[in-house]
């Protein structure tokens, strides 16, 4: 565990020295043939969601599914970018695995709970918007 923590600290120091802040990364995803797009920051917080007016023809359930696909793709993209950024620094540390193994304070679990809550909130917002459009 000490070795893993040392490697993690080294990674953070390398990122700081090379001015590559992870917070500036952003992932993007799309669905419904590009009619629904999403951008997220590390941690899964959406920074932009766009719905082309033509996507409204899909119906509320289908639109909701497509929105979830776009957000999921964006989350996967930002996770890939984080792994590439850290991996490009010459480390063989998998940041997600490291977080899972050493989550004694529950940070990863809370992040997952936050993501699930935000997903539900997003679904509620979509449902509300769709009801207003009817």
N, C-alpha and C positions, 0 to 999 in steps of 0.2 A: 504494500500500500504506500509506503514511504517513497518507493521508486516511482510509482505512478503519479503521486503528488508532485514529486520533483520534476518529472517530465511535463506535467501540466503547467507548473510554474515557469519552466523554461519556454514552453510554447507561448505563454502570455507575455513573457519578457521579449521574445523574438517578435511577436506581433506589435508590441509597443515600439520597439526599436525600428521596425520597418514601416511604421505608420500605416498599418493595414487594419483599421478598426472594423471588427466584425459587425458592429451596430450599423455600419453604413451599407452592409450587404442587403440585397433585396432579391427575392425570388419572384418569378412570374409564372402564371399558368393560364391556360384557356380551355374552353369547352364549347360545345355546340358550334363547331366549325368556326371558332373565333368570335362568336356573338357574345360570349360571356368571358371576361378576363378578370384576373385578380393579381395583385402584387402584395407580398407579405414581407415583413421584417423578420429577423431572427426571433424565435419565440412564437412565431405564428400570427402575430398581430397584423391584420390587413392594413395596408397603407393606401390601397386603391382597389375599387371594384367597379367595373364598367359593364353595363348591360345594354347591348344594342337594342333599340326599340323593336326590331324584328324578332328578338328572342321572346317577347311577350306573347307571341303566338303559340308558344310551347305549352302554355297552361302552368298553373302554379306548382304542381308536383314535379313536372319535368324541368321547369326552370330551376326549382330548388335543387334537384339532383345535379343539374349542369353547373350551378353555382358551387355546390360542394366539390364537384370534380375540378373546377378551376382553382378553388382555394387549396385543395389537396395537392394539385400539381404544383402550385406556387410554393407550398410548404416543402414539398420534396425538392424543388429547385433550390430553395435557400439552404436546406440541409446539405445538399450536394455541394453548393458553393462554400459553405463553412468547412466541410470536410476537405475540399480541394485547397482552400486557403491554409488550413492548418497542416494538411499533408504536404503541401508545397514547401513547407518550412523544414522538411527533412525528418519529420517525426513519424513513427509508426503507431502513434497513439490514436485510437478511434475515440473522438470526443464523446460520442453518444454512449458507447460502451463504458467509458470511464465514468460518465455521469451516472449511468445505471448502477454500476458496481459500488460507487462511493456516495450514494445519495442518503447519507445518514440524517441530514437535516430535512429531507423530503422535498427538496427543490424541484427535482424532475417530476415527482408525483404531483406537486402543486401546479407545475407548468402544464401537465397533461390535463388536470382538472380544469384549469383556466381555459385551455384550448376547447375542451368539451363544452364548457359553459358558454364560451364565445360562439361556438358553432350553433348551439341551441338558440342563443340570442339572435344570431344572424338569421336562422331559420324563422324565428318569430317575426323579425323585421320584414323578411321576404313575404311571409304570409300576410302581414298587415298591408304591405304595399299592394300586393295582388288583390286583396279585398277592396282596397280603395280604388283600384283601376276598374273594377267591375261595375 
